[in-house]
Amino acid sequence: MADNNDEGHENELALWGAVGGLVGFVLAAKVLSAMGAWGNPLSVVECLILVVLVLAPLIGLVTIARHLHADVVAGKSTKATYWTAMIGISVTALALAGITSIDDIIAMAK
């Protein structure tokens, strides 16, 4: 692997976007369940809330990853620090959404 700190950054952003999207979909599913709106049509406001719930974690994790990557490129941080911080933030976001194992994701799908 070359010393290029920018190598594979787009793939890393896709990874953090996928984690953020998973957190967002779980939050949206839990809110839909709490509202009792699984079988009912949603109002415009409810749809807007669900879109924000899905996109906010995704945008948040990708933004954090971009800022941390910029620090790596600028030499202010190491790649190991980047990965440690991003994994810590992702695990915390997943835990706050109630996902602690793959079984939780399977249970949500049912």
Residue pairs with C-beta under 8 A, 6 or more apart in sequence:
1 7
5 69
5 72
5 73
5 79
6 69
6 73
9 69
12 65
12 69
12 86
13 62
13 65
13 66
16 61
16 62
16 64
16 65
16 86
16 90
17 58
17 61
17 62
19 61
19 90
19 93
19 94
20 57
20 58
20 59
20 60
20 61
20 62
20 93
21 54
21 57
21 58
22 94
22 99
22 105
23 57
23 58
23 61
23 93
23 94
23 96
23 97
23 99
24 53
24 54
24 55
24 56
24 57
24 58
25 54
26 97
26 98
26 99
26 105
26 108
27 53
27 54
27 57
27 97
28 50
28 53
28 54
29 108
30 97
30 98
31 49
31 50
31 53
32 38
32 50
35 46
37 46
42 50
57 93
57 97
61 86
61 89
61 90
61 93
64 85
64 86
64 89
65 86
68 77
68 81
68 82
68 85
68 86
69 82
71 77
71 82
72 78
72 79
72 81
72 82
94 100
98 104
99 105
99 108
